[in-house]
Amino acid sequence: MVPISWYLVLSAMLFALGVVGFLVKRNLITIFMSIELMLNAVNLAFVAFAWQWKQLNGQVFVFFVMVVAAAEAAVGLAIIIAVFRTRETLNVDRVNLLKL
Amino acid sequence: MLHTVLFIVFAVIAVAAAVNLLAQRHPINSALSLIVVMAALSVLYLLLGAEFVAAVQVIIYAGAVMVLFVFVIMLLNAGEEERTPGSRVAKIIGYPGVAALAALIVWTLVRHNTGALKVGLGRFLGSPSAIGHLLFKDFLLPFEVTSVLILIAIMGAVVLAGREG
């Protein structure tokens, strides 16, 4: 038997690691993957709370988070491709203009 | 007992793969680490009784979304990440700041949690039929709105990536 708080601690650790990746990494795609890691950490917290309250709403929220993450990945990766076409680089330090 | 062992094993795998995601310089290695994180999380969802979410995690996240990531990495032929020198202040403040952030999240989440509720193995809460009933009754409008969102995202992706330039 595992206390529910262990799952919450794991979720917080994964979220913090995602924040580190978002701030430290310099590659656009890796930064994007860090965001996905943070979303996954939040999903774990949702499922843990759904277990705690014996309510399915948390799991439905996880479903919606996944849908939004999929849409975000499609649009974000399209933007990355568009940026790469004009800049020829994936380094965020060189992507310093909003103009495509 | 079995539940504790499974939790510890897959939690360690998830955290180790997440650290590996940060440590690797090449994006393809980071992407594969992220797939490991998602697979481990899927097992944890199963332990929490969310069988539908666990299946969707593998199919949508580890399957579709990560295939998209790997495809884009290979399409753009992304090489090793360049190292850029960061300031020393960022290093001194950054790591304690992240530790403080993690501690804050843990404190906020666990504050009202007595820990009396424990998770048992093999009691599935979220079967696909139960989730489906909830999704098409209580959450019908959000569900339909997400379909519009997906449609807009598809059109946006086609417009952004298909532009001549």
Chai-1 contact restraints between the chains, C-beta under 6 A:
chainA,res_idxA,chainB,res_idxB,connection_type,confidence,min_distance_angstrom,max_distance_angstrom,comment,restraint_id
A,M1,B,K118,contact,1.0,0.0,6.0,A-B,restraint_1
A,V2,B,H3,contact,1.0,0.0,6.0,A-B,restraint_2
A,V2,B,T4,contact,1.0,0.0,6.0,A-B,restraint_3
A,V2,B,F7,contact,1.0,0.0,6.0,A-B,restraint_4
A,V2,B,V119,contact,1.0,0.0,6.0,A-B,restraint_5
A,P3,B,G115,contact,1.0,0.0,6.0,A-B,restraint_6
A,P3,B,K118,contact,1.0,0.0,6.0,A-B,restraint_7
A,I4,B,L117,contact,1.0,0.0,6.0,A-B,restraint_8
A,S5,B,V110,contact,1.0,0.0,6.0,A-B,restraint_9
A,S5,B,N113,contact,1.0,0.0,6.0,A-B,restraint_10
A,S5,B,G115,contact,1.0,0.0,6.0,A-B,restraint_11
A,L8,B,L109,contact,1.0,0.0,6.0,A-B,restraint_12
A,L8,B,V110,contact,1.0,0.0,6.0,A-B,restraint_13
A,V9,B,V106,contact,1.0,0.0,6.0,A-B,restraint_14
A,L10,B,A11,contact,1.0,0.0,6.0,A-B,restraint_15
A,A12,B,A102,contact,1.0,0.0,6.0,A-B,restraint_16
A,A12,B,I105,contact,1.0,0.0,6.0,A-B,restraint_17
A,A12,B,V106,contact,1.0,0.0,6.0,A-B,restraint_18
A,M13,B,V15,contact,1.0,0.0,6.0,A-B,restraint_19
A,M13,B,A102,contact,1.0,0.0,6.0,A-B,restraint_20
A,L14,B,A18,contact,1.0,0.0,6.0,A-B,restraint_21
A,A16,B,V98,contact,1.0,0.0,6.0,A-B,restraint_22
A,A16,B,L101,contact,1.0,0.0,6.0,A-B,restraint_23
A,A16,B,A102,contact,1.0,0.0,6.0,A-B,restraint_24
A,L17,B,A18,contact,1.0,0.0,6.0,A-B,restraint_25
A,V20,B,V98,contact,1.0,0.0,6.0,A-B,restraint_26
A,G21,B,L22,contact,1.0,0.0,6.0,A-B,restraint_27
A,R26,B,E81,contact,1.0,0.0,6.0,A-B,restraint_28
A,R26,B,T84,contact,1.0,0.0,6.0,A-B,restraint_29
A,N27,B,P27,contact,1.0,0.0,6.0,A-B,restraint_30
A,N27,B,E81,contact,1.0,0.0,6.0,A-B,restraint_31
A,I29,B,P27,contact,1.0,0.0,6.0,A-B,restraint_32
A,I29,B,I73,contact,1.0,0.0,6.0,A-B,restraint_33
A,T30,B,P27,contact,1.0,0.0,6.0,A-B,restraint_34
A,T30,B,S30,contact,1.0,0.0,6.0,A-B,restraint_35
A,M33,B,S30,contact,1.0,0.0,6.0,A-B,restraint_36
A,M33,B,L34,contact,1.0,0.0,6.0,A-B,restraint_37
A,N40,B,L41,contact,1.0,0.0,6.0,A-B,restraint_38
A,L44,B,L41,contact,1.0,0.0,6.0,A-B,restraint_39
A,V47,B,Y45,contact,1.0,0.0,6.0,A-B,restraint_40
A,V47,B,L48,contact,1.0,0.0,6.0,A-B,restraint_41
A,V47,B,A50,contact,1.0,0.0,6.0,A-B,restraint_42
A,V47,B,V53,contact,1.0,0.0,6.0,A-B,restraint_43
A,W51,B,L48,contact,1.0,0.0,6.0,A-B,restraint_44
A,W51,B,G49,contact,1.0,0.0,6.0,A-B,restraint_45
A,Q52,B,L117,contact,1.0,0.0,6.0,A-B,restraint_46
A,L56,B,G126,contact,1.0,0.0,6.0,A-B,restraint_47
A,L56,B,A130,contact,1.0,0.0,6.0,A-B,restraint_48
A,L56,B,L134,contact,1.0,0.0,6.0,A-B,restraint_49
A,Q59,B,A50,contact,1.0,0.0,6.0,A-B,restraint_50
A,Q59,B,V53,contact,1.0,0.0,6.0,A-B,restraint_51
A,Q59,B,G126,contact,1.0,0.0,6.0,A-B,restraint_52
A,V60,B,L134,contact,1.0,0.0,6.0,A-B,restraint_53
A,V60,B,F139,contact,1.0,0.0,6.0,A-B,restraint_54
A,V62,B,V53,contact,1.0,0.0,6.0,A-B,restraint_55
A,M66,B,I60,contact,1.0,0.0,6.0,A-B,restraint_56
A,V67,B,T146,contact,1.0,0.0,6.0,A-B,restraint_57
A,A70,B,V65,contact,1.0,0.0,6.0,A-B,restraint_58
A,A71,B,L149,contact,1.0,0.0,6.0,A-B,restraint_59
A,A71,B,I150,contact,1.0,0.0,6.0,A-B,restraint_60
A,A71,B,A153,contact,1.0,0.0,6.0,A-B,restraint_61
A,A73,B,V65,contact,1.0,0.0,6.0,A-B,restraint_62
A,A73,B,L68,contact,1.0,0.0,6.0,A-B,restraint_63
A,A74,B,A153,contact,1.0,0.0,6.0,A-B,restraint_64
A,A74,B,A157,contact,1.0,0.0,6.0,A-B,restraint_65
A,V75,B,A153,contact,1.0,0.0,6.0,A-B,restraint_66
A,V75,B,G156,contact,1.0,0.0,6.0,A-B,restraint_67
A,V75,B,A157,contact,1.0,0.0,6.0,A-B,restraint_68
A,L77,B,L68,contact,1.0,0.0,6.0,A-B,restraint_69
A,L77,B,V72,contact,1.0,0.0,6.0,A-B,restraint_70
A,A78,B,A157,contact,1.0,0.0,6.0,A-B,restraint_71
A,A78,B,L160,contact,1.0,0.0,6.0,A-B,restraint_72
A,A78,B,A161,contact,1.0,0.0,6.0,A-B,restraint_73
A,I79,B,L160,contact,1.0,0.0,6.0,A-B,restraint_74
A,I81,B,A161,contact,1.0,0.0,6.0,A-B,restraint_75
A,A82,B,L160,contact,1.0,0.0,6.0,A-B,restraint_76
A,F84,B,L76,contact,1.0,0.0,6.0,A-B,restraint_77
A,R85,B,G165,contact,1.0,0.0,6.0,A-B,restraint_78
A,L90,B,A78,contact,1.0,0.0,6.0,A-B,restraint_79
A,N91,B,E82,contact,1.0,0.0,6.0,A-B,restraint_80
A,D93,B,T84,contact,1.0,0.0,6.0,A-B,restraint_81
